[in-house]
Amino acid sequence: MTRRIFSSLLTLATLCGIPALSLAQAPSIPFYEFTSCAVDYPSVGGQPSLQASLGQTIVTVDPPTNAGQDLAFLGFWETGVKFLYQSQVDFQGFGGGAGTTLTDIPVTFDLLDATNTLIERIVTTASSGATTTAANFAVSSWANSSAVVSLAAKSPVTLRRINPLTTNGAGYPGASFALLTGDVNNDNVIDFGDLSTMLLGYNALKGDPLYDTYISADINYDGGIDFGDLSLLLLNYNTFGDE
């Protein structure tokens, strides 16, 4: 089995005009780490990534996953390294007070195909971001970027947004999002339900039991439920998120 797989890889390399590599030339690299159609980009944010276009060939240092299964997927030979999607998210009205930073806010990312069907849903926090309103996110997924057409992003108090997949200057797929805030009850619409919840906790400060009960109404994350939150909610009142 080992010889048959390795021979097929050498055949693919020969057809692509790539010099054949042998185990003798790279004794520390197992045979399965040769792939006929993948490019391994440098690690970003501590997460290795697999980005590729058909016909390119490199060696990866990660062993394959799902041993014993069919490891071919959308033209790629499985290497055990996930695709990396880099995105930037701007959180409207983020205050950053009371010890809260952008890295504390979970964001749900949906990878969608051409029919807007969900391929994979990933909840993660920012890989970087502090007191500004925007943060960078690194999302690792087995979903091949050739099948992903758009990304969706939503945090607990913002509306969901769907944007087309693009490629950044470093060659990674992703998208940029500006998320509108005010979705206190996290139902993807800003309406009377959110307003009534906010008013129940109005004027509560961090440390108060009332604040803890209605913490989602602190939509600017400044440690208090006050006019700043109310004005943001009213600014986006009767606004719906993307479905």
C-alpha positions in Angstrom: 0.0 0.0 0.0 2.8 2.4 0.9 4.7 1.8 -2.3 1.5 2.2 -4.4 0.6 5.5 -2.8 4.2 6.8 -3.0 4.5 5.7 -6.6 1.3 7.5 -7.6 2.6 10.7 -6.0 5.9 10.4 -7.9 3.9 9.9 -11.1 1.9 13.1 -10.4 5.1 15.0 -9.7 6.6 13.7 -13.0 3.5 14.8 -15.0 3.7 18.2 -13.4 7.3 18.6 -14.3 8.4 18.5 -10.7 11.7 16.9 -9.8 11.1 13.5 -8.1 12.0 13.3 -4.4 13.0 10.2 -2.6 12.9 9.1 1.0 16.7 8.9 0.8 16.8 12.6 -0.1 14.5 13.5 2.8 14.9 10.7 5.4 13.0 12.5 8.2 9.9 13.2 6.1 7.4 10.4 5.7 6.1 9.5 2.2 2.6 10.8 2.8 3.8 14.3 3.3 4.4 14.7 -0.4 1.3 16.2 -2.0 0.5 17.0 -5.6 -1.6 20.1 -5.2 -1.0 22.1 -2.1 1.0 25.0 -0.8 1.8 25.4 2.9 1.9 29.0 3.9 3.8 30.2 7.0 2.0 30.0 10.4 -0.1 33.0 11.2 -1.2 33.7 14.7 0.3 30.4 15.8 -1.9 28.5 13.4 -0.5 26.7 10.4 -2.5 26.9 7.2 -3.0 25.0 3.9 -3.7 27.3 0.9 -3.4 26.0 -2.6 -4.2 26.0 -6.3 -4.3 22.9 -8.3 -1.0 21.6 -9.6 1.4 23.2 -7.1 3.5 20.8 -5.0 5.3 21.1 -1.6 6.1 19.0 1.4 4.3 19.5 4.7 5.5 18.4 8.1 2.1 17.4 9.4 0.9 13.8 9.1 -2.5 13.1 7.6 -5.6 12.7 9.6 -8.5 10.2 9.4 -6.1 7.3 8.9 -7.6 4.5 6.8 -10.1 6.7 5.1 -10.2 8.3 1.7 -8.0 11.4 2.2 -8.7 13.1 -1.2 -10.9 16.1 -0.9 -11.8 18.5 -3.7 -8.5 17.8 -5.5 -6.3 18.0 -2.5 -4.3 15.3 -0.8 -5.0 15.4 2.9 -2.0 16.7 4.8 -3.4 17.3 8.3 -3.1 21.0 8.0 -6.3 23.1 8.0 -7.2 26.0 5.7 -6.8 29.4 7.4 -9.4 32.2 6.9 -8.3 35.6 8.0 -11.0 38.2 8.7 -11.3 41.6 10.4 -14.3 42.5 12.4 -15.3 46.0 13.4 -17.6 46.1 16.5 -19.8 49.2 16.3 -19.6 51.4 19.5 -17.2 49.2 21.4 -16.2 51.0 24.5 -13.6 48.7 26.0 -14.1 49.8 29.6 -14.2 47.7 32.8 -11.4 45.4 31.7 -13.2 44.1 28.6 -11.2 43.9 25.3 -12.1 42.7 21.9 -10.4 39.4 22.5 -13.2 38.6 25.1 -16.0 38.8 22.5 -16.9 35.5 20.8 -17.8 35.7 17.2 -19.6 33.0 15.2 -18.3 32.5 11.7 -20.2 30.6 9.1 -18.5 29.3 5.9 -21.1 29.3 3.1 -21.1 27.8 -0.4 -22.5 29.2 -3.6 -26.1 28.5 -2.5 -25.6 30.1 0.9 -25.7 26.6 2.5 -23.7 26.2 5.7 -20.4 24.3 5.2 -19.1 24.8 8.7 -19.8 27.0 11.7 -16.9 28.0 14.0 -17.1 30.1 17.2 -13.8 31.8 18.1 -12.3 34.9 19.7 -10.0 37.5 18.2 -6.4 36.6 17.5 -5.5 40.2 18.1 -7.3 43.4 19.2 -7.3 45.6 22.3 -9.0 48.9 22.8 -9.9 49.8 19.2 -13.2 48.8 17.6 -11.7 46.3 15.2 -10.0 42.9 15.7 -8.4 40.3 13.6 -9.7 36.7 13.5 -7.9 33.6 12.3 -10.4 30.8 11.5 -9.1 27.3 10.8 -11.3 24.9 8.9 -11.1 21.8 6.8 -13.4 23.5 4.3 -11.5 24.1 1.0 -11.5 27.7 0.0 -12.5 26.7 -3.5 -15.9 25.7 -2.2 -16.4 28.6 0.2 -18.1 31.6 -1.5 -18.9 33.8 1.4 -18.4 34.2 5.2 -20.9 35.2 7.8 -20.1 36.8 11.2 -22.1 37.5 14.3 -21.3 38.3 17.9 -23.9 37.9 20.8 -25.1 41.5 20.6 -24.6 42.3 16.9 -26.5 41.5 13.8 -25.3 38.8 11.4 -23.5 40.0 8.3 -22.7 37.9 5.2 -19.8 39.1 2.9 -18.2 37.5 -0.1 -14.9 35.7 0.3 -11.9 37.7 -0.8 -8.1 37.3 -0.6 -5.9 39.5 1.5 -2.4 40.8 0.7 -0.8 37.7 2.3 -2.8 35.4 0.1 -5.3 34.2 2.7 -9.1 34.0 2.1 -11.4 35.9 4.4 -13.7 38.9 4.7 -14.1 42.2 6.5 -17.2 42.9 8.6 -18.7 45.9 10.2 -21.2 44.6 12.7 -24.1 46.7 13.9 -24.9 46.4 17.6 -28.1 46.3 19.7 -29.2 42.7 19.4 -29.6 42.3 23.1 -31.6 39.1 23.0 -29.4 37.6 20.2 -32.3 36.9 17.7 -30.7 38.7 14.7 -33.1 41.7 14.7 -33.0 44.9 16.8 -36.5 45.6 17.9 -38.8 46.2 20.9 -37.6 42.9 22.6 -34.1 44.3 22.8 -35.3 47.7 23.9 -37.5 46.3 26.7 -34.7 44.1 28.0 -32.3 47.1 28.1 -34.7 49.2 30.0 -35.1 46.5 32.6 -31.4 46.8 33.4 -31.0 50.5 32.7 -28.5 52.4 35.0 -27.1 49.2 36.3 -23.3 49.1 36.7 -20.8 46.3 36.6 -20.7 44.6 40.0 -24.5 45.0 40.6 -26.7 41.9 40.6 -29.0 43.8 38.1 -26.1 44.3 35.7 -25.2 40.6 35.8 -28.8 39.7 35.0 -29.0 42.1 32.0 -25.3 42.1 31.0 -26.2 41.6 27.3 -27.7 45.1 27.4 -24.2 46.6 27.9 -23.8 46.6 24.1 -20.8 48.9 24.1 -19.0 46.9 26.8 -18.1 49.8 29.0 -19.3 48.4 32.3 -22.7 50.1 32.5 -26.1 50.0 31.0 -26.8 53.6 30.2 -27.5 56.2 27.5 -24.5 55.1 25.5 -26.1 51.7 25.0 -29.6 53.1 24.5 -28.5 55.5 21.8 -26.7 52.8 19.9 -29.7 50.5 20.0 -32.1 53.3 18.8 -29.7 54.1 16.0 -30.2 50.6 14.6 -33.8 50.1 15.7 -35.9 47.9 13.4 -32.8 46.6 11.6 -32.5 43.0 10.6 -29.4 40.9 10.2 -28.5 38.8 7.1 -30.1 35.4 6.9 
